[in-house]
Amino acid sequence: MTAIVVGYVPKAEGRAALRRAAEEAKLRGARLVVVNSARGGREYDDETAVEADAELAAVRTQLAEAGIDAEVRQLVRGMDVAEDLVAVAEETTADFIVIGLRRRSPVGKLILGSNAQRILLDAPCPVLAVKAEDAD
């Protein structure tokens, strides 16, 4: 079975990536692996963990209701997002990775976000970059 890996954050860019990845998974009959990556440390306290768990439970429910074969992973292991997504893509032999991009200022457009750039350069498979919608 094929697999699609999607990087998910509970923001407009994460929701846009999840929507597109879910569409692709349904279209291709692929398993969807949703990855929410947090570095951990002091910023990742009990309250943050509870919020992340609730958000990911809602994602699981949404995907199950849509009839999508999905696995949702919360990774808190000291790695950055790019390392986690590339590692999961390698582990699952993913067909491609879906990431969300946020809108940037004219000056910010000169530089792609460092995580997005690392995923594009290091991924073992194609990467689909999705822009967040304004109304999200």
C-alpha positions as CSV (number, residue, x, y, z in Angstrom):
1,M,0.0,0.0,0.0
2,T,1.2,3.5,-0.8
3,A,1.7,6.1,1.9
4,I,1.5,9.9,2.0
5,V,3.2,11.7,4.9
6,V,1.8,15.1,5.9
7,G,3.3,17.6,8.3
8,Y,0.5,19.0,10.5
9,V,0.4,22.0,12.8
10,P,-2.9,23.5,14.1
11,K,-2.5,26.6,11.9
12,A,-3.8,27.6,8.5
13,E,-0.8,26.1,6.7
14,G,-1.2,22.8,8.6
15,R,-4.9,22.6,7.9
16,A,-4.3,23.3,4.2
17,A,-1.7,20.6,4.0
18,L,-3.9,18.1,5.8
19,R,-6.9,18.9,3.5
20,R,-4.7,18.3,0.4
21,A,-3.1,15.2,1.8
22,A,-6.5,13.7,2.7
23,E,-7.7,14.4,-0.8
24,E,-4.7,12.7,-2.3
25,A,-4.9,9.7,0.1
26,K,-8.6,9.2,-0.9
27,L,-7.9,9.6,-4.6
28,R,-4.9,7.2,-4.5
29,G,-6.3,4.7,-1.9
30,A,-3.2,5.5,0.1
31,R,-2.5,5.4,3.8
32,L,-2.1,8.8,5.3
33,V,0.5,9.4,8.0
34,V,-0.1,12.7,9.8
35,V,3.0,13.9,11.7
36,N,2.9,16.6,14.4
37,S,6.4,17.3,15.5
38,A,7.5,19.3,18.6
39,R,11.0,19.7,19.8
40,G,10.0,19.4,23.4
41,G,11.9,21.1,26.2
42,R,10.5,23.8,28.6
43,E,8.1,25.2,26.0
44,Y,6.4,21.8,25.8
45,D,4.6,21.6,29.1
46,D,1.7,19.6,30.3
47,E,-0.9,22.2,29.1
48,T,0.7,22.2,25.6
49,A,0.7,18.4,25.6
50,V,-3.0,18.2,26.5
51,E,-3.8,20.8,23.7
52,A,-1.8,18.8,21.2
53,D,-3.6,15.6,22.2
54,A,-7.0,17.1,21.8
55,E,-6.1,18.6,18.4
56,L,-4.8,15.4,17.1
57,A,-7.8,13.4,18.4
58,A,-10.0,15.8,16.4
59,V,-7.8,15.1,13.3
60,R,-8.1,11.3,13.8
61,T,-11.9,11.7,14.1
62,Q,-12.1,13.9,11.0
63,L,-10.1,11.5,8.9
64,A,-12.0,8.4,10.1
65,E,-15.3,10.0,9.3
66,A,-14.0,10.8,5.8
67,G,-13.1,7.1,5.4
68,I,-9.4,7.7,5.2
69,D,-6.9,5.1,6.4
70,A,-4.8,7.2,8.6
71,E,-2.2,7.1,11.4
72,V,-1.6,10.2,13.5
73,R,1.8,10.6,15.2
74,Q,2.7,13.1,17.8
75,L,6.5,13.2,17.9
76,V,8.3,14.9,20.8
77,R,11.8,13.6,20.5
78,G,14.1,16.6,20.3
79,M,14.4,16.6,16.5
80,D,13.2,19.4,14.4
81,V,10.2,19.2,12.0
82,A,12.3,18.6,8.9
83,E,14.2,15.7,10.5
84,D,11.0,14.1,11.7
85,L,9.2,14.3,8.4
86,V,12.1,13.0,6.4
87,A,12.6,10.1,8.9
88,V,8.9,9.2,8.8
89,A,8.9,9.4,4.9
90,E,11.9,7.1,4.8
91,E,10.4,4.7,7.4
92,T,7.0,4.4,5.6
93,T,8.6,4.5,2.1
94,A,6.2,7.4,1.4
95,D,5.2,8.3,-2.2
96,F,5.4,11.9,-1.2
97,I,5.3,14.4,1.6
98,V,2.7,17.2,1.9
99,I,3.7,20.4,3.7
100,G,1.9,23.7,4.2
101,L,3.5,27.1,3.6
102,R,2.5,30.3,5.2
103,R,2.2,33.5,3.2
104,R,5.2,35.8,3.5
105,S,6.0,39.4,3.0
106,P,7.7,40.5,-0.2
107,V,11.1,40.4,1.5
108,G,10.3,37.1,3.2
109,K,9.5,35.6,-0.2
110,L,13.2,35.7,-1.0
111,I,13.9,33.1,1.7
112,L,11.8,29.9,2.0
113,G,11.3,28.8,5.6
114,S,14.2,26.8,6.8
115,N,12.1,23.7,7.6
116,A,10.4,23.8,4.2
117,Q,13.8,24.2,2.5
118,R,15.3,21.3,4.4
119,I,12.4,19.0,3.7
120,L,12.5,19.9,0.0
121,L,16.3,19.2,-0.2
122,D,16.5,16.1,2.1
123,A,13.2,14.2,1.4
124,P,13.6,10.8,-0.1
125,C,10.5,11.4,-2.2
126,P,8.7,14.3,-4.0
127,V,7.3,17.1,-1.8
128,L,4.0,18.8,-2.4
129,A,4.0,22.3,-0.9
130,V,0.5,23.8,-0.3
131,K,-0.2,27.4,0.4
132,A,-2.6,28.3,3.3
133,E,-5.8,29.9,2.3
134,D,-6.5,33.5,3.5
135,A,-9.9,32.6,5.0
136,D,-8.6,29.8,7.2
